[in-house]
Amino acid sequence: MMTLPQGIERSIMERFLDRHADRISGVLSGFDRIVFRGTLRSLSYVEGLDAFLSTHHVLYKQFGGFAEGLSAQLKDQAEAIARQHGRPLHYIESAQVSKDKYARRIMERDGIREGLVCVLTCVEPCSSFYLRRDAERKLLLLVSGIRKCLHIYY
């Protein structure tokens, strides 16, 4: 546990580090920020998603509604986080717009020095999944391909 002089509030980061100390093996720090990007590897290929859907008893004919429900939850969570922090949520109409520059303008305009600046959403190309009918075999097939998906940036 970190000790600070009386009257100085511990930062969110210090509280986070204390809370999760048993699971943290190192800390990165810098002058600006760090961008994390990740993939749920077990869901990033057809067989993995197929196993996930099977485990959750989701039939292919239910896939569209299931995916839309998860998407709605993610969008609702993004709105709730923006509202909770009193920060704007903006939809950006073009994937060509630099989200970094957009956020920096908001940061400068609002005098934000730390914490959440904004939540941005944008429809962009991504690797995703969809169903294709195999008329000959009378089956639905789960396939991967490039599609346009809503991305959420915090």
N, C-alpha and C positions, 0 to 999 in steps of 0.2 A: 504494500500500500504506500502510495506517495504521500509525503507530508509537505504541506505548504504553510507559509506564514499565515497567522490568524487574519481573517478578513479577506483573504484572496480565495475566490471560488475556484474549484477545480474545473478544468475544461471538460467538455464532453469526451474528448479523446482520452484524457487521463482516467475518467470514470470507466470508459469502455475497456481500456487496457487492464485496469484493476479487476473488473468483472470477469474478463476472459483470460486472465494471466496463465491459467493452467493449460490453455490451448494455443497460446501464442509463442512462436519460437523466435520471432524477430520483429523489428519495427523499422519501416522505411520512413524517412522524413525528407522534406524538401522545401523549397521556397514557395512553390506555387500549388501544384496538385498532382495527383497520380490518377491516371485513367485505367480502370480495370475493365477487362473485356473477357467474357468467358462463354463456354459452351457446356451444356449438359451432355457429356459424351455419350451416355447411355441412350439418349434420345436423339442423337444427331445422325442416325442412319435408320433405314427402314426397319431392319430386324429389331433394333432396340426399341423404336416406337411401337412396333407391333407387339413386342413383349409387354411394354408398359400398358398398352390398351387392353391386352388380354388380362393382365393382372388386375386391372381396374374394371373388368367386365364391360368394356365399351366395345360394342359391335361397330363394324365399319359403317353401317347405315346410320349410326349415332355419332360418328366422328365429327361431322360438321357442327352439330349442336354442342357437343362436348368442347370442341376447340373455341367456339364462339363464347361459351360460358367462361372458360379460363381467360380469354381475352378481355371480356367485360370485367372480370375480377381485377385484372392487372390495371386496366384503365381507371376503375373506381379507386384502387389503391393509390395510383399516381395523383388523382385529383385530391384525395384525402390528405396525402403528404404535403402537397402544395398548400392546401387550405390550412392544415395544422401549423405550418411554418409561416403562414402569411405571405407566401411567395406566388408569383404568377405562373399559370400554366398556359403555354402558347402552342398552337398548332402551326407548324411551318409547312407551307404548301409545296416546297421543292426540296428534293434530296440534295440539290446542288448548293443550297445555302449552308454556309459554315455555321454549325451549331456552336462552336467555340466562340467565334466572333459575335454571334447573336447574344450568347450568354454574357460575354464580356461587356457588351453595350448596356445590358440590364444591370450588371454589377456596378459599372461606373455611374449609371443614371441614379441608382438607388443607394449608392455608397456602401455596398456590401463588402465587408472585409473577410468574413469567414461564414461558414455554414452554407445552407442551400441558397442558391441564387435564383433558380427557376426550374420548372419542369417543362421540357420541350417534347413535342411529339411530331413525328413525320413519317409518312409512308415512303418506304425505301425498298429497293430490291434486296432479297435475302433468300437463303436456301430454306425451303419449307417442304411441306408434304401436302398431298391432295389425293383424292380417289379417282381412279380411272376404271371405266367399265371394260371388261374383256367380254365382248358380245359372243364370241365363239365359244368360250368356256362358261359363259353366264356367271361371271364372278366380278366382284369388286376387288381392285388391287390398290394397295397403298404404295404410292410412288413419291420420290423426292424430285424436286426441281426448283428452279429459280422462280420466285413469285414476288409480289409486292406485299409487304407486311408493315404494320404500324410499329415503329420503334419509339421507345420512351427513354429520354435522356434526363438524368437528374444532375 
